[in-house]
Amino acid sequence: MKLTKEEKDILNGAQGQTKAKIMKTLVEFGDLFDKKIKICYYNL
């Protein structure tokens, strides 16, 4: 799954561990379904 720089930063914990865990789950779902999905991380 392709991520933007901001999404990668969230995944790496730049905005806290809770958001990082949520982003990890979203990435895992994206990889599972092997589709490009739009992540609405601004609602996290």
N, C-alpha and C positions, 0 to 999 in steps of 0.2 A: 504494500500500500504506500502510495506516495504521500508525503507530508510536507507542508510548508515549513519554513524556518520557525515560525511562531508555534506551530503544532509540535514540532520537534522539541522546542524549548519547554512546552507544557509537559510533554512526555518525559523529559529529563528532570522535571521537578522545579522549574523556574517559578511556577505559580503555586507551589505547595504540593505536598504528597497526595492529598485527596484528588486534586485535578490530574496529577500524574497517573494515579490508579485508574481514574475514569478514562483518560486518554488511552491507556494501555488496553483496557477492555474494548474500546471502540476500534483500535487498531487490530486487535485479535479477531473481532467480528468481521472487519473488512478483509483480513487475510483468509478467514474461514470461508467466506462467500466469494473470495477472489474477484471482487468488484471494486471499482473506484466509487467510493461513497463520499459525500460531502459531510464534513464534520461541523456541526454547529456548536463549536466550543465556547462561543461567547455566552451561551446559556448555562455553562457549567458553574 
